[in-house]
Structures are given as structure tokens and as C-alpha cells.
Amino acid sequence: MVDLRSQQQARARVPAAVPTAAPAAPLSRSVTSALLDPGANATAYLDEAAVEFLSPLRGESGKLEMAFRTPEARVAEKASSAGATPIYQGDAGTEAGRGALAPSEPGIYQIAVELGKARRAVERLSLVTLVPFSQKKGSKIGLYYLGNWPYEGGEKPRSPAYANPPGFVEVTRENQSERVSEHFKLADFLTKDQRDVWPKYLVIDPKLIDKLELVIQELEAQGHPVRHVQIMSGFRTPYYNHAGGNTGGRANLSRHMYGDAADVFVDNDRNGSMDDLDGDGRVDVRDAEVVARAAERVEAAHPALVGGVGIYKACCGHGPFTHVDVRGYRARWRGEGSG
């Protein structure tokens, strides 16, 4: 005869089953699902999971919108921890390459990421494959005069900073308005000559753009709203640089020839001259000093962007301006003319 009391007591001693949480989906699967979900915030997943390996391309300012690489050079320092694959898309979204290396053909490519079956463009970030320096024949590429760099003849440069540039951005009528960062576009840095010759060729160091964006952030932190910074002089080809008689800022080893220097002024009202930044009712060299102090603070906070800061007063038909570069060592001066 079954002892019902004993069965009831035994059942009472058996613990109730504890519900267990479902295992977490792998990161790649969860990100893929999110990207495919039209109601999901795709940008958040792109920034925080799928494309964290691309974030260094945005610089220390976080404002860079172009990365520059020689053909088939490595694009990112590390691979995606989420397993995402970078895709490089040309005109009309055609795929020009994928993976760790830049496309072999020079051009400007939109970066996308692919994870599983999901693909999304990375907002405000392009990859530029440079035209190799070897494409320069004599002093030109095509019809565009570049001239010759100081150590192009084969002699050893005084330091790596004066070696020949690795390559050039090919700038056309169509792409000249492409943004290199939040506040600047390719056309801002072009040499101001050969107006009707296209394409043009540009040397530009992303560290310079990064430093300028940080200077803008620093100015705004100090109470100086910045809506527009004018690049008075950015890249200068050796051909153009020597036209100044090899004097002053247009010296034989000007940093402008290496794409890591710019002469700038804040021009919010777009009147072609420096704004009254110090609020004294005048536009003079003291306003250039305000920009210079911002650059000093940027260098203190970001040692990798150390370089030259020059202060120039109004002269020769232009207003005051500040020279900023990322030559790799500290340099300070005051002068007149072009930086």
C-alpha cells in the first residue's frame, strides 16, 4: 500500500526548479540583428560595437572625416573585436575593396562595415587612397606643376620630417568640396595657383587637421564661438613656394610643402579678415595671439601634435593670422608676411 504521507513529504523536500536566463547572443549576432532592425539605432551600434576599430581614424579631436593611406596600406591598427569587415565603396556604391588594406587604385572611398549579412555605411568617414609620389614625372603630375622637394635628388634628408611626401590626394572639380573634418574641406588646403588646371594634387597631414579642430574646441571652451576658420595658406607646392623668392615663411624647407602647416584666422562674419577675438574693439595681432594661446593649450594636452606656432600682424594686404603646424618639435616665432 502506497504511503501517501511519505510521498507528499518527499515531494516537499525536492526544491522547485530555478528559471535560468537565456544564454547571451554572441556580439556579432546581436549587432547584426540590430543593424537589420529598422527601428534600431544603427549609428549607436556602428560606433560602439561594429566599428570601434575605426575610431582612431577620427583623430584625437574625434572630428576627422577622412583617412589617408597609400595603396594597399593597412587602414586600421587593429581588427574589429565584433568581427566586422570594412568595405570600401567607390562611385554609385560599387565595391572597390574590403578588409584590412586600402584599395590599390587612388581615389576617395566611402567606408562601410559588413557583419554577417548586414552592411551599413560609416557616417562622415571616408578613405582616400593616395596617388603615389612615384607618379610624379619631373616636376609635374599630368598638367599640374608640383616642383621638386628639397631632398628629391636622393640625398639624405636632414630628418624624417623632410623626406618626400608618401603621396598626393587627387582633387577634382567634383570632389574638392568633400569634407576632411567637421570644419574643413579639401579645397581649403589647396595651393592657390594654376586655377584652371584639374585635377590638382594635395599633400595633407591628418595631424594638422586634428590640431586645427582641437584649436577650435579650445577657443570655444574659452568663450570664443567659432563658425568659420579661414585657411589663408595650407599646402604649398615647392613650385609655388619658391615663387616667393625663398624668403621669410616661404623658405626652402617650409612646412607648408609637407602638408602639415596652415596659416589661419577666425572669420565668423566672412569678411576676409580676423575677427575681434579679444573684444577690445580692434582687429590686430592680439587676436592672432588668442589663437596661438589656444594652440599652446592643445599641444600641452596632446603632445603627439606638437609643432610650430607663429604669430603674424597685419601686413601686405592681409590681416593678422596664426601659423599652426605639426612638425614634431616645438617652435615659436613672430613675423610678417606668409607663415
C-alpha distance (Angstrom), angle and dihedral (degrees) to the residues before:
residue distance angle dihedral
M1 . . .
V2 3.76 . .
D3 3.80 114.6 .
L4 3.82 100.7 -134.6
R5 3.80 92.5 -173.9
S6 3.85 90.8 56.3
Q7 3.84 91.8 49.8
Q8 3.79 91.8 50.6
Q9 3.82 91.6 49.7
A10 3.83 91.0 48.5
R11 3.80 91.8 51.2
A12 3.77 90.0 49.7
R13 3.81 90.0 56.6
V14 3.84 93.2 54.9
P15 3.84 109.3 91.1
A16 3.77 117.8 -125.3
A17 3.81 115.3 -105.0
V18 3.83 111.9 -92.7
P19 3.82 112.8 -135.4
T20 3.81 111.9 -121.0
A21 3.80 126.1 -147.3
A22 3.77 117.1 -110.0
P23 3.83 112.0 -103.1
A24 3.80 113.1 -94.4
A25 3.77 114.1 -102.8
P26 3.82 115.2 -114.2
L27 3.79 112.9 -93.1
S28 3.80 92.8 -113.9
R29 3.81 91.3 53.1
S30 3.81 94.1 47.2
V31 3.80 92.7 47.7
T32 3.81 91.5 47.1
S33 3.80 90.6 51.2
A34 3.77 90.6 49.0
L35 3.77 93.2 49.9
L36 3.80 91.0 50.4
D37 3.79 92.4 48.0
P38 3.82 106.1 91.8
G39 3.79 89.6 -156.1
A40 3.80 94.1 54.6
N41 3.79 125.2 98.4
A42 3.80 96.8 -109.5
T43 3.81 94.1 -178.2
A44 3.80 92.2 58.3
Y45 3.78 91.7 53.4
L46 3.80 92.1 44.9
D47 3.78 92.4 52.3
E48 3.78 98.9 39.2
A49 3.78 104.5 36.1
A50 3.77 120.9 2.6
V51 3.81 99.6 42.7
E52 3.79 106.0 25.8
F53 3.81 87.0 119.9
L54 3.83 89.6 64.1
S55 3.81 96.0 52.9
P56 3.86 94.4 93.5
L57 3.80 87.8 63.8
R58 3.81 87.8 69.5
G59 3.82 90.9 64.4
E60 3.78 130.6 -135.5
S61 3.79 89.5 -59.5
G62 3.80 92.4 53.8
K63 3.83 86.9 -136.3
L64 3.83 103.5 99.8
E65 3.79 114.6 116.9
M66 3.82 99.5 -179.1
A67 3.79 133.9 54.1
F68 3.80 120.9 -162.1
R69 3.82 124.9 -146.6
T70 3.78 137.7 163.8
P71 3.82 114.8 -117.9
E72 3.82 112.8 -65.1
A73 3.81 92.8 -0.6
R74 3.79 118.8 143.9
V75 3.80 111.0 -88.4
A76 3.82 103.5 -161.9
E77 3.78 129.3 30.2
K78 3.80 93.1 -131.9
A79 3.78 138.9 18.3
S80 3.79 124.3 -103.4
S81 3.80 112.9 -85.2
A82 3.81 87.1 -150.5
G83 3.79 92.0 56.6
A84 3.80 95.2 -111.6
T85 3.81 119.5 158.4
P86 3.81 119.8 -143.9
I87 3.80 115.4 -128.9
Y88 3.80 124.0 -161.1
Q89 3.79 114.2 -148.8
G90 3.78 126.5 -165.9
D91 3.78 130.7 -168.9
A92 3.81 115.8 -21.1
G93 3.79 90.2 8.2
T94 3.80 95.1 -69.1
E95 3.79 112.4 160.2
A96 3.82 112.3 -114.2
G97 3.79 98.1 173.0
R98 3.77 146.7 -27.7
G99 3.76 139.2 -151.5
A100 3.78 134.1 35.3
L101 3.81 99.2 -29.6
A102 3.80 130.7 73.1
P103 3.81 118.6 -114.4
S104 3.79 114.6 -86.8
E105 3.80 93.6 -130.9
P106 3.84 116.4 78.9
G107 3.78 114.7 -115.6
I108 3.80 146.4 94.8
Y109 3.79 115.6 -72.3
Q110 3.77 132.1 -170.8
I111 3.81 110.5 -129.2
A112 3.80 119.1 -132.3
V113 3.78 131.3 171.4
E114 3.77 127.2 -135.7
L115 3.77 122.7 -156.5
G116 3.77 116.8 173.1
K117 3.79 104.8 -44.4
A118 3.79 94.2 -25.6
R119 3.80 123.3 99.0
R120 3.78 129.7 178.7
A121 3.78 133.5 172.2
V122 3.79 115.0 -115.9
E123 3.77 106.2 -119.2
R124 3.81 118.4 -117.6
L125 3.81 96.5 -5.4
S126 3.81 126.0 110.6
L127 3.78 134.1 171.9
V128 3.79 120.9 -134.2
T129 3.78 118.6 -158.0
L130 3.79 105.9 -154.8
V131 3.78 127.8 -131.9
P132 3.84 101.4 -113.6
F133 3.80 117.2 -111.3
S134 3.81 87.6 -121.1
Q135 3.82 89.2 70.5
K136 3.80 89.2 72.0
K137 3.80 108.4 101.0
G138 3.76 111.5 -160.1
S139 3.79 105.7 -44.4
K140 3.82 97.5 -24.2
I141 3.76 148.0 61.7
G142 3.77 106.0 -151.5
L143 3.80 106.8 -44.4
Y144 3.80 95.4 -24.4
Y145 3.80 117.2 103.4
L146 3.80 114.7 -139.6
G147 3.79 101.4 161.2
N148 3.79 121.4 -151.2
W149 3.78 131.6 -58.5
P150 3.82 117.6 -124.9
Y151 3.81 96.5 -106.2
E152 3.77 98.6 33.4
G153 3.80 92.0 112.6
G154 3.78 92.6 74.3
E155 3.81 101.3 -94.9
K156 3.79 117.2 132.4
P157 3.82 112.6 -94.0
R158 3.79 118.8 -121.3
S159 3.83 88.5 -113.5
P160 3.84 137.0 -10.1
A161 3.82 87.9 -96.1
Y162 3.82 88.3 69.8
A163 3.80 97.5 49.0
N164 3.78 118.2 118.4
P165 3.82 113.0 -78.8
P166 3.83 112.8 -97.3
G167 3.79 92.5 -126.4
F168 3.78 149.5 -43.0
V169 3.79 138.7 -95.4
E170 3.79 108.2 -124.4
V171 3.80 105.3 -134.9
T172 3.79 119.4 -163.9
R173 3.78 133.8 -177.7
E174 3.79 86.7 -102.4
N175 3.82 100.6 49.4
Q176 3.81 101.3 34.1
S177 3.82 91.0 99.0
E178 3.81 93.4 55.0
R179 3.80 109.9 123.5
V180 3.79 120.1 -116.3
S181 3.81 91.3 -174.6
E182 3.78 141.1 -10.8
H183 3.82 94.2 -73.8
F184 3.83 104.4 24.6
K185 3.79 140.4 59.8
L186 3.81 133.1 -164.9
A187 3.80 93.9 -99.6
D188 3.81 91.0 59.7
F189 3.81 91.3 69.8
L190 3.82 101.1 42.2
T191 3.79 121.2 119.4
K192 3.79 109.0 -101.4
D193 3.79 100.0 -123.5
Q194 3.83 140.1 75.4
R195 3.79 88.2 48.5
D196 3.80 96.7 -178.9
V197 3.82 97.9 40.7
W198 3.83 115.1 103.2
P199 2.92 137.9 -143.6
K200 3.79 98.9 36.5
Y201 3.80 125.0 -165.8
L202 3.78 124.9 -130.4
V203 3.80 135.0 -167.9
I204 3.78 112.0 -155.9
D205 3.79 132.9 167.5
P206 3.82 113.9 -147.3
K207 3.81 89.0 -146.8
L208 3.80 88.8 66.1
I209 3.80 91.9 52.7
D210 3.79 89.6 46.5
K211 3.80 91.6 51.6
L212 3.80 92.7 48.7
E213 3.80 90.9 51.3
L214 3.81 89.7 50.3
V215 3.82 90.3 49.2
I216 3.81 88.3 54.9
Q217 3.81 90.2 50.1
E218 3.79 90.2 49.3
L219 3.80 93.2 48.9
E220 3.78 90.8 51.4
A221 3.81 90.6 47.5
Q222 3.82 87.1 55.6
G223 3.80 92.0 53.3
H224 3.82 100.3 -94.2
P225 3.82 109.6 123.3
V226 3.82 110.8 -146.2
R227 3.79 120.9 -157.1
H228 3.80 97.8 155.3
V229 3.79 135.9 17.5
Q230 3.78 114.4 -168.4
I231 3.81 117.9 -142.5
M232 3.78 100.1 -145.2
S233 3.80 91.4 -179.4
G234 3.79 127.1 2.7
F235 3.80 124.0 155.2
R236 3.78 113.9 10.8
T237 3.77 119.0 -168.7
P238 3.82 114.8 -133.4
Y239 3.83 86.0 -115.4
Y240 3.81 90.9 59.3
N241 3.79 95.3 35.1
H242 3.81 93.6 58.7
A243 3.80 91.4 49.3
G244 3.80 87.2 77.8
G245 3.79 91.4 69.4
N246 3.82 94.3 -102.5
T247 3.78 91.6 -83.8
G248 3.80 135.3 132.1
G249 3.78 113.7 -17.5
R250 3.78 91.8 -5.6
A251 3.78 90.8 71.2
N252 3.79 124.7 149.8
L253 3.82 91.8 -97.6
S254 3.80 99.1 38.8
R255 3.79 112.1 160.0
H256 3.79 88.0 -135.9
M257 3.82 88.0 75.6
Y258 3.81 89.4 60.6
G259 3.79 96.3 51.4
D260 3.80 95.4 -118.2
A261 3.82 100.0 102.4
A262 3.79 136.6 70.5
D263 3.80 137.0 176.8
V264 3.79 107.2 -140.4
F265 3.78 145.0 174.9
V266 3.79 134.0 -178.5
D267 3.81 109.1 -110.4
N268 3.79 109.1 170.8
D269 3.79 93.6 158.5
R270 3.84 91.9 48.6
N271 3.79 94.1 -131.4
G272 3.81 92.6 136.1
S273 3.80 96.1 -107.1
M274 3.80 140.1 85.5
D275 3.80 115.7 -80.2
D276 3.79 123.6 -121.5
L277 3.81 95.2 -96.8
D278 3.80 98.9 166.4
G279 3.80 92.9 50.2
D280 3.78 97.1 -127.5
G281 3.79 93.3 129.0
R282 3.81 94.0 -108.1
V283 3.80 136.9 87.4
D284 3.78 108.8 -134.7
V285 3.79 143.6 122.8
R286 3.80 91.2 -62.1
D287 3.79 88.2 71.3
A288 3.80 90.3 54.7
E289 3.80 86.5 51.7
V290 3.82 89.9 58.1
V291 3.82 89.4 59.1
A292 3.81 90.7 44.4
R293 3.81 91.9 54.2
A294 3.80 89.6 50.9
A295 3.81 89.2 52.8
E296 3.81 89.6 50.0
R297 3.81 90.6 54.9
V298 3.81 90.9 47.8
E299 3.80 91.4 53.8
A300 3.79 91.1 48.6
A301 3.80 90.4 54.2
H302 3.83 96.4 37.7
P303 3.83 110.5 36.2
A304 3.82 92.0 176.8
L305 3.82 87.7 70.0
V306 3.81 97.1 54.1
G307 3.78 116.0 141.3
G308 3.76 145.5 112.0
V309 3.79 129.1 -25.8
G310 3.79 118.0 -173.8
I311 3.80 127.5 -178.5
Y312 3.81 118.6 -148.7
K313 3.79 129.1 -173.5
A314 3.79 124.9 -145.9
C315 3.78 111.7 -69.9
C316 3.76 144.0 146.7
G317 3.78 97.9 13.4
H318 3.81 99.4 -42.1
G319 3.78 134.4 90.5
P320 3.81 128.0 -120.2
F321 3.79 118.7 -61.4
T322 3.79 143.2 170.7
H323 3.79 126.7 -121.7
V324 3.83 114.4 -142.7
D325 3.81 126.1 -177.6
V326 3.80 141.8 159.4
R327 3.80 100.4 -138.7
G328 3.82 92.0 148.6
Y329 3.80 99.6 -108.7
R330 3.79 134.4 62.9
A331 3.81 118.0 -91.4
R332 3.82 128.9 165.8
W333 3.79 132.1 -177.9
R334 3.79 147.8 143.7
G335 3.76 123.7 -132.1
E336 3.77 151.5 140.3
G337 3.78 130.7 -109.2
S338 3.82 122.7 21.5
G339 3.80 122.0 -6.8
